[in-house]
């Protein structure tokens, strides 16, 4: 009896698998209301986190260095640039043969909209302590948001899919591909006029170093368990 309890305890502690499902399988996998709610909450919080980091003015996420630079060349808000950039990145999915899901399409729109709403509601403080709070809070919130929307198992975001597609095609590690992509967008953003300090700064480094470990710690609590019978496509590492 004690051995059975021990096996049960081990089973309870086992991590919930993150399945690699096609778009139709994602919708048929079950628990859809819970997953859609979690997905939308994660995407809204992701956009809020970006807005907080921008208003902290101590450095933003790598992709946002590029997004902010692009706002200088067109009468567009940060959120609008995020949306347009997401759609452009999705075009790169075609040769990579990545499959979008519901979460992919919602990601392309909701993150940018939430970022603009946050920028409209949260003023940029003068006090350095308040700015540090915004940046650190933005990074932590981004980790929570990442775990929530990925854990909903309704499809990768546009930039996530670009990374995983390149991993599939090149055989390189996910860490290497992500690092090269983020360095590339930061460099392009700086060449287009991105500012050191406010846009590429301490917050950028904190994000780059912290978001992976944060998401990894939070993911086991956010992944929605799907029925074992749900179809599984080949994994990124396969």
N, C-alpha and C positions, 0 to 999 in steps of 0.2 A: 504494500500500500504506500509506504513511504517512497519507494522507487517510482511509483506511478505519479505521486505528487511532485517528485523532483523533475520527472520528465515534463509534467504539465507546467511547472515553473519555468523550465528552460524554454518551452514553447511560447509562453507568454512574453518572455524577454527577447525572443527572436525578432529582428527588424522586419518591418513590413516591406515587401519587395516593391521596387519602383519599376513598373512594367513599361516596355517600349511598344506601345500600341499604335496602330494606324488610326486615322480619323474616325472611321465608322466604328471600329472596335472600342474606341474611347467612349463613345456615346452609349454603346451597348453593354459596357462593363459593369453597370450597376451603380447605385448610390448617387445618381446624377444630381438631385437637388442639393445634397450636401457638398458635392464636388464643385458644382457651379457657384454656390455661395462662397465657398472657400477660395475658388479661383478669383472671383470678382473682388473679394476682400483683399487678397494678396496683390492684385494689380493696382487697386486704388492706393494701398499702403506703399507700394513701390513708387508710384508717382509722387506721393506725399514726401517720401524719403528724398527723392531727387530735389524737390522744391526746398526742403529744409537745408540740404547741403549747399544749394545755390545761395540761399539767404545767409548762410553762415559765412560765406565769402572767405573760406580758408582752403579751398580746393574741392573739386567735385569729382564724381565718378569718371573714369577714363573716357567712356563714350560721350559724356556730357561736356568734356573739354571740346570735342569736335562739334557737338550740337550747339553750344553757346557761340562758338566761332562762326558757325554758319548763320546765326541770327544777324550778324553784322552785314551780311550780303543780301538780305531779303527782308521785307517788312513782315516778318513772321515771329511769333512768340516761341519760347523754348519748346513748349508742348507741341506746337504745330510742326516744328522741325523734327522733334522726336517721332511724330507720326509719319511724316514724309520719309524720314530716314529708315524707319521700320519697313515701309513699303518697298523702298529701294533694296534693302537687305533681303527682303523676301524674293526679289527677282533672282538673287544669287542662289536661292534654294533650287531653282529649276535645273541647272547643270549638276548640282550636287545631289539631286533626287531626294531631297528631304520632303517629308509629308506634313503639311500644316494641319493643325487641329483647331477646335473651337477656341482653345486658349491662345493659340498663335494669333488668330484674327482679333480677338478681344484685346490681347496684349498690345497690338499695333496701335490701338485707338485709346484704350482706357488709361494707360500709363501717362501719355502726353496730356490728356485732359485733366487728370488728377494733379500733374505737376503744375499746370497753369493755374488751377484753382488754388493750390497751395501758395504759389507766388503772389496771387491776388489777396490772399487772406493773412499771410504771415509777412510782417515787415522785417527789413534787414536791420538788426540792432547795431548800435555803435560799440557797446561794451564787449570787450574781447571774451569775457567769461560767457556771455550769452551766445556769442558766435560759436565758441567751442561746444557748448551744449547742443546747439543746432546741428553742428557737423557730426558729433559723436552720436547724437540721437538719430540723425539721418542714416548713419552707417548701420547702427543696431536695427533700426526699423527696416532697412533694406534687407538685412539678413532674415528677419522674420517674414517679410513679404516674399522673398525668394523661396523660402521653405514652403510657404502657403501655396503659392501658385504652381510650383513644381509638384508639390505633394498632392495636388488635386488630380494629377494624372490626366490632363486634358490637352496636352500638347506643349511643346517648347515655345519660348519666346523667339522672335525673329533673330536676335543676336545669338541666343543659345543654339538655335538650329544651324546658324552659320558655322559656329564652332564645331558642333558635332558632325556636321557634314564634311568639314575639312579634315576632321579626324578620320572619318571613314575613308575619304579619298586618298589621304596622304600616308596614313598609318602612323602618324606622329601621335605623341601623347596629348591628352586633353589639356594638361597643364601648359605644355609648350605652345600649343595652338592658341590657347586663351592669352598667354603672355604676349605672344607676337602680335595678335590682333589688337590688344589693348595698348601696347607700345605704339603700334602703327597709328591708331586713331588719335592718341595723345600728340604724337609728332605732327600729324596733319593739322590737328586743331591748333597747335602752337604756331605752325607755319602760316595759318590763316588768321593769325592775330590773337590767339588765346593768351590770356594774361597769366603771368606767373604770380603766385600768391593767392589771388581770389579764385582762379579757375583751376590752375595746376599748382597744387600746394600740399600742405600737410594732410588735408582731408583726402586728397587723391591717393597718397601713400597709405593712409589709414584704411581707406576702402580696399585698395589692392591687397593689403596684407590681412585684413580682417574679415572680408565678406565670405571667403571660402570656409574658414574654420567656423564662423558663425552659422552659416547655412548647414554645414555638416552636423553640428551639434543639435540644431533645431529640427532637422529633417525627420528624424525618427518619430517626433511628436506630430508632424504635419502630414505625413504620407497617409492617404486614405486607402485602407485595405480593400482590395477588389476580390471578387470571387476567384477561387483557384482555377476555375474553368475559363477565365478570360483569356482570349488568344494573345500570344506573345510573339512579337517580331524579333529578329536578331538584335541583340544589344549592341551598343556602341563599341564595346570591347570585343565583340564577337568577330 
